[in-house]
């Protein structure tokens, strides 16, 4: 089995586990050629495509990659007719006498006697008489030359069931009156393949897909409706909606209903993430409204960020809308209130253009154990101030000069402290839900 059988981007079956080839070549300090693969099941992986500090390929999920040898256990698939013949055409035994048959479902424990099995074998061997075909896990990968399929089995017209390796299957020559097609658990690499198949099946009324990834990048999608009678797509874990026109928050709630197992979302280039009115808090709002999300626009979501995002979403939303309206229009509101406690409703005051009315007062405490009962000072700042500028203002207020500062904010509900680390410097104070009376602790470091 040579590496040329497995080009980068191809799909493989390795001992029953599906993967995508991401790298073919040598690996430092080893001999021979390796295949770098990303598993469909990330739990099988051992790394993210790097070894000993050198990157060979990238993975969508951390630790979902592995290096394997191109050996006989790696299957790239067979043609449609070869799989069909392998399953339905069995060599005749040359006898009409009694045969012993072991039931496959019994793991060899049950054997029965059968007579004239060759007659049944001959009937199945006549592919032109087949009307129903199931090719589950038969590793179909390619189509046969034009005309061969329709000539061999012209009567196939009911479900073709595929759970195997499909790369560029073209069903042009299969009878186009297939009504029901199941492409679950296969290795289709692009949606173009699905589209090509469906275009040729003019009578197709039902298509089943058990894929894990949906790519709808660069379309003109403006909104996502909530599923009505349709069942949620529980197998989908990765969705790309970048560069669309999605500009309504209920669309994000609907997305979480369509894909309740969604783990990775690409969403850049939509109005919700690029408009000035939304960009400062789009990430925490998306995180809060999709409870299963583990990665957003390529950035992993740690537990602390999820917790902070949900608290910010609750506090920000209750400042903008009455609670009664929130309960009707925010799908996950009740769940988040049960998790974190319901925020206090605030009076809806008329907006003002005065800059002074937008200032919030922060209470400064010097970090100690225990923290002093009274603040060292207080400062008034805009919620749009960055954490970096907040450090500078605190240093100036407490006369710390050019010394570095560590800062923490106190969570009002639990009383616990969360550190503002260097990775937070570019975020504004509103992102953390800072408001009048927020307590900030600082420590001067040299």
Secondary structure, 3 states (H helix, E strand, C coil): CCHHHCCCCCEEEECCEEEEEEEEECCCCCCCCEEEEEECCHHHCCECCEECCEECCCCCCCCCEEEECCCCCEECCEEHHHHHHHHHCCCCCCCCCEEEEECHHHCCCCEEEEECHHHHHHHHHCHHHCCCEEEECCCEEECCCCCHHHHHCCCCCCCEEEECCCCCCCCCCCCCCCCEEECCCCCCCCHHHHHHHHHHCCCCCEEECCCCEEECCCCCCCCCCCCCCCCCCCCCCEEECCCCCCCCHHHHHHHHHHCCCCCEEECCCCHHHHCHHHHCCHHHHHHHHCCCCCEECCEECCHHHHHHHHHHHHHHHHHHCCHHHHHHHCCCHHHHHHHHCCCCCCCCCCCCCCHHHHEEEEEEEECCCCCCCCCCEEEEEECCCEHHHHHHHHHHHCCCCCCEEEEEEECCCCCCEEEECHHHCCCEHHHHCCCCCEEEEEEEEC
